[in-house]
């Protein structure tokens, strides 16, 4: 029984599934309203901060690619700084 509880997805996993589906829906129709890219990015970023799953990270990367492909900066005002420890 303990193993079953440990392996069952918790509320965070269910929430992340909802976020992923909502983000996919936004990305499928972003051409109708480019602000959908910003909403998808924000939702996916929050999801990754809670639980960085590979599928969520990949969809977030795709969202950033689409934002760049559209030649827009969206709500991001400042350039992204990379903290490179060399």
N, C-alpha and C positions, 0 to 999 in steps of 0.2 A: 504494500500500500504506500509506503514512504517513497519507493522508487517511482510509482505512478504519479505521485504528487510532484516529485522532483522533475519528471520528464514532461509534465503537462505544461502547456504554454500559460503564462500568467497574464494578468491584465495589461501589462506593458506590451507584450507580444501581440495581443489582440488590438491594442491601440495602434501599434506600428503597422499592422496589416491594413487597418482602416486608412492610415496616413498614406501608405503605398498606393492603395486603390484610388484615393482622392487625387494624389499627385499624378498618377497615370492618366486619369480623366482630364486633369488640367493640361497636361502636356499634349494630349491628343487633340486639343482644341485651342492651343495657345495662339494660333494664327488669327482667331476671331477676336481675341483680346490679349495683347502682349503682357498685360499685368498679371495674367495667369501664371507666367513664368516666375514672377516674384513670389506669388502665393505658394507655388509648388516648392520653390527654393526654401522659403521660410519654414514650411511644414516639415520638409525633409531634414533640414538642418537641426530643428528641434528634436526630431526622431533620432538622428545620429548622435546627438548629445546625450540622449537617454540611454541608447543601446546601439552602438555602431555595428550593424549587421552588413555583410557584404552586398546584399541586394539593395539595401537602402543607400549605401555609399555609391554604388554604380548608378542608381537613378539620380542621385544628387549630382554626380559628375556629368551625366547626360543633360541635366537641367542647366548646369553652368555652361556646357558646350552650346546649348541652344541660345542661352542669353548672349554669349559671345558671338554666335553665328548671326544673331539678329542685329549685331552692332550696337547693342544698347547696354547701358550700365544699370538700368533699373534703379532700385532704391540704394544701391551701393554708391555712396558719395566719394569715399576715399579709396585710393588704390590699395590693393591687398599687399601687405608687407610680408615677406617671407623671412622667417627667423632661421637662418642657416647657421648651424654650429659646425664649422669646418675645423 
